[in-house]
C-alpha cells in the first residue's frame, strides 16, 4: 500500500498496465486485419478466440479471463492517472506563464484528454462489438457481418478514426513516459526509444483505421 500511495508507485502501475494494454492492442490489431481475407477466415478467427484453452477451459472462459484482466488494467491505469493528475495540480496551483509554458504540459494535456476520449470510446466499442447492443446487425458469431454493418455508417467510422488518432498520440507519449518510469531509457537509447514509440503509434493507428475506412469505401463488404 505504501508503494501504491507513492508517486513512483502510481507511475509504475501506469507503466506496467500500459505495457499490458499495448501488447493486447498489437494482437487485437493483427486479428482485425484478418477481415481482408474474407468472412470465412475472419469468422473462423473470431470463433477460435472462444475456444482458446480447451479442453482445460470451457467455452469462452479464456476471453472472460482476458476481459477481466484487461478491465483491471484499465481501472488501475485510469485511477493512477487521475490521482497523479490531482497531485500535479495541487503541487502547481498557479498556471504557467503563457510564454514559459513547459513542453511537458502539451504531453500532459494529450494524455489527460486523450485518455478521457479513449475511456468513452472503450465503453462504446464494447457496446458495439462485444455486447452487440449498439450494433445494427448484432448477430452472435457473425463477426464479419457485424463489423461491416457497423462501419458502413459514416459517423461510426468517424468516431473510430478520432479514437484511434487519440490512441496513437497516447501510445507515443505513454511509451516514452513508461520507459522513463521503468528506468529503461538511457542517453544512448533515447533516440531509439523515441523512434520505437513513434513507429508503434503510427503502425497501430494505421492498422486499426484501415479496417473501417476499407468498409466505408466498399473494399470490404
C-alpha positions as CSV (number, residue, x, y, z in Angstrom):
1,X,0.0,0.0,0.0
2,X,2.9,2.3,0.7
3,X,4.1,1.7,-2.8
4,X,0.7,2.4,-4.3
5,X,0.4,5.6,-2.3
6,X,3.7,6.9,-3.6
7,X,4.0,8.9,-6.8
8,X,6.6,6.5,-8.2
9,X,4.3,3.6,-7.3
10,X,1.4,5.0,-9.3
11,X,3.7,5.8,-12.2
12,X,5.0,2.3,-12.2
13,X,1.4,0.9,-12.1
14,X,0.6,3.1,-15.1
15,X,3.7,2.0,-17.0
16,X,3.1,-1.8,-16.4
17,X,-0.7,-1.7,-17.1
18,X,0.1,0.5,-20.2
19,X,2.5,-2.1,-21.4
20,X,0.0,-4.9,-21.0
21,X,-2.7,-3.0,-22.9
22,X,-0.1,-2.2,-25.6
23,X,0.6,-5.9,-26.1
24,X,-3.2,-6.6,-26.3
25,X,-3.6,-3.8,-28.9
26,X,-0.9,-5.2,-31.1
27,X,-2.5,-8.7,-31.1
28,X,-6.0,-7.2,-31.5
29,X,-4.9,-5.1,-34.5
30,X,-3.4,-8.1,-36.2
31,X,-6.5,-10.1,-35.6
32,X,-8.7,-7.3,-37.1
33,X,-6.6,-7.3,-40.3
34,X,-7.8,-10.8,-41.0
35,X,-11.0,-9.3,-42.2
36,X,-9.2,-8.7,-45.5
37,X,-9.1,-12.5,-46.0
38,X,-12.9,-12.6,-46.2
39,X,-15.8,-13.6,-44.0
40,X,-14.9,-17.3,-43.6
41,X,-11.4,-16.6,-42.3
42,X,-12.5,-13.7,-40.1
43,X,-15.4,-15.6,-38.5
44,X,-13.2,-18.6,-38.0
45,X,-10.7,-16.4,-36.2
46,X,-13.5,-15.0,-34.0
47,X,-14.7,-18.5,-33.2
48,X,-11.2,-19.7,-32.4
49,X,-10.8,-16.9,-29.8
50,X,-13.7,-18.6,-27.9
51,X,-12.0,-22.0,-27.9
52,X,-8.6,-21.0,-26.6
53,X,-7.6,-23.2,-23.7
54,X,-10.0,-26.0,-24.5
55,X,-10.4,-28.6,-23.1
56,X,-8.8,-27.3,-19.9
57,X,-11.0,-24.2,-20.1
58,X,-14.7,-24.3,-21.0
59,X,-16.3,-22.3,-23.8
60,X,-15.3,-18.7,-23.8
61,X,-13.5,-18.8,-20.4
62,X,-10.2,-17.5,-21.8
63,X,-12.0,-14.5,-23.3
64,X,-13.6,-13.7,-20.0
65,X,-10.3,-14.1,-18.1
66,X,-8.7,-11.8,-20.6
67,X,-11.5,-9.3,-20.3
68,X,-11.4,-9.2,-16.5
69,X,-7.6,-8.8,-16.6
70,X,-7.8,-6.0,-19.2
71,X,-10.6,-4.4,-17.2
72,X,-8.5,-4.4,-14.0
73,X,-5.6,-3.0,-16.0
74,X,-7.7,-0.2,-17.4
75,X,-9.1,0.7,-14.0
76,X,-5.7,0.8,-12.4
77,X,-4.4,2.8,-15.3
78,X,-7.2,5.3,-15.1
79,X,-7.2,5.6,-11.3
80,X,-3.4,6.1,-11.3
81,X,-3.6,8.7,-14.0
82,X,-6.4,10.6,-12.2
83,X,-4.6,10.6,-8.8
84,X,-1.3,11.7,-10.3
85,X,-3.1,14.5,-12.2
86,X,-4.7,15.7,-8.9
87,X,-1.3,15.6,-7.2
88,X,0.2,17.6,-10.1
89,X,-2.5,20.3,-9.9
90,X,-2.1,20.6,-6.1
91,X,1.7,20.8,-6.4
92,X,1.3,23.6,-9.1
93,X,-1.8,25.6,-8.2
94,X,-0.8,28.5,-10.4
95,X,-0.8,28.2,-14.2
96,X,2.4,28.6,-16.3
97,X,3.1,32.0,-17.8
98,X,2.0,31.8,-21.4
99,X,5.4,32.3,-22.9
100,X,7.1,30.0,-20.4
101,X,4.8,27.1,-20.7
102,X,6.7,23.9,-20.2
103,X,6.8,21.4,-23.1
104,X,5.6,18.7,-20.7
105,X,2.3,20.5,-20.4
106,X,1.5,19.7,-24.0
107,X,2.1,16.0,-23.4
108,X,0.1,16.1,-20.2
109,X,-2.9,17.6,-22.0
110,X,-2.7,15.0,-24.7
111,X,-2.5,12.1,-22.2
112,X,-5.3,13.6,-20.0
113,X,-7.9,14.4,-22.6
114,X,-6.8,11.7,-24.9
115,X,-7.3,9.2,-22.1
116,X,-10.8,10.5,-21.4
117,X,-11.6,10.1,-25.1
118,X,-10.3,6.6,-25.1
119,X,-12.2,5.7,-22.0
120,X,-15.5,6.8,-23.5
121,X,-14.6,5.0,-26.8
122,X,-13.9,1.7,-24.9
123,X,-17.4,1.8,-23.5
124,X,-18.9,2.5,-26.9
125,X,-16.8,-0.2,-28.6
126,X,-17.8,-2.8,-26.1
127,X,-21.5,-2.0,-26.6
128,X,-21.0,-2.2,-30.4
129,X,-18.9,-5.3,-30.8
130,X,-18.9,-7.3,-27.5
131,X,-22.5,-7.0,-26.2
132,X,-23.8,-6.1,-29.7
133,X,-26.2,-3.7,-28.0
134,X,-25.5,-0.8,-30.5
135,X,-24.6,-2.9,-33.5
136,X,-27.1,-2.7,-36.3
137,X,-26.6,-6.3,-37.3
138,X,-25.8,-7.7,-33.9
139,X,-25.8,-11.4,-34.6
140,X,-23.8,-13.5,-32.2
141,X,-21.0,-15.4,-34.1
142,X,-21.3,-13.3,-37.2
143,X,-18.2,-11.2,-36.5
144,X,-17.6,-10.2,-40.2
145,X,-21.1,-9.0,-40.8
146,X,-21.2,-7.2,-37.5
147,X,-18.1,-5.3,-38.4
148,X,-19.2,-4.4,-41.9
149,X,-22.6,-3.4,-40.7
150,X,-21.2,-1.0,-38.0
151,X,-18.5,0.6,-40.2
152,X,-20.9,1.1,-43.1
153,X,-22.3,4.0,-41.1
154,X,-20.1,7.1,-41.8
155,X,-20.4,8.6,-38.3
156,X,-19.4,5.4,-36.6
157,X,-16.3,5.3,-38.8
158,X,-15.5,8.9,-37.9
159,X,-15.8,8.1,-34.1
160,X,-13.5,5.2,-34.6
161,X,-10.9,7.2,-36.5
162,X,-10.9,10.0,-33.9
163,X,-10.5,7.5,-31.1
164,X,-7.6,5.8,-33.0
165,X,-5.8,9.1,-33.6
166,X,-6.1,9.7,-29.8
167,X,-4.8,6.2,-29.2
168,X,-1.8,6.9,-31.4
169,X,-0.9,10.1,-29.5
170,X,-1.5,8.3,-26.2
171,X,0.9,5.5,-27.2
172,X,3.6,7.8,-28.5
173,X,3.8,9.8,-25.3
174,X,2.9,6.9,-23.0
175,X,5.6,4.6,-24.3
176,X,8.3,7.2,-23.7
177,X,6.9,8.1,-20.3
178,X,6.8,4.4,-19.3
179,X,10.4,3.9,-20.4
180,X,11.5,6.7,-18.1
181,X,9.4,5.4,-15.2
182,X,10.8,1.8,-15.5
183,X,14.4,3.1,-15.9
184,X,14.8,1.7,-19.4
185,X,15.8,5.0,-21.0
186,X,19.5,5.9,-21.3
187,X,21.1,8.8,-23.2
188,X,22.4,6.3,-25.7
189,X,18.9,4.8,-26.1
190,X,16.7,7.9,-26.2
191,X,16.7,8.2,-29.9
192,X,15.8,4.5,-30.5
193,X,13.1,4.6,-27.8
194,X,11.5,7.7,-29.3
195,X,11.7,6.2,-32.8
196,X,10.1,3.0,-31.4
197,X,7.3,4.9,-29.7
198,X,6.5,6.8,-32.9
199,X,6.7,3.7,-35.1
200,X,4.3,1.8,-32.8
201,X,1.9,4.7,-32.7
202,X,1.8,5.1,-36.4
203,X,1.5,1.3,-37.2
204,X,-1.2,0.7,-34.6
205,X,-3.2,3.8,-35.7
206,X,-2.9,2.9,-39.3
207,X,-3.6,-0.8,-38.7
208,X,-6.8,0.0,-36.8
209,X,-8.1,2.8,-39.1
210,X,-7.6,0.8,-42.3
211,X,-10.5,-1.6,-41.5
212,X,-13.3,0.9,-41.0
213,X,-12.0,3.0,-44.0
214,X,-12.0,-0.1,-46.2
215,X,-15.5,-1.0,-45.2
216,X,-16.8,2.5,-45.8
217,X,-15.0,2.7,-49.1
218,X,-16.6,-0.6,-50.2
219,X,-13.3,-2.5,-50.3
220,X,-14.7,-4.9,-47.6
221,X,-18.4,-5.7,-47.8
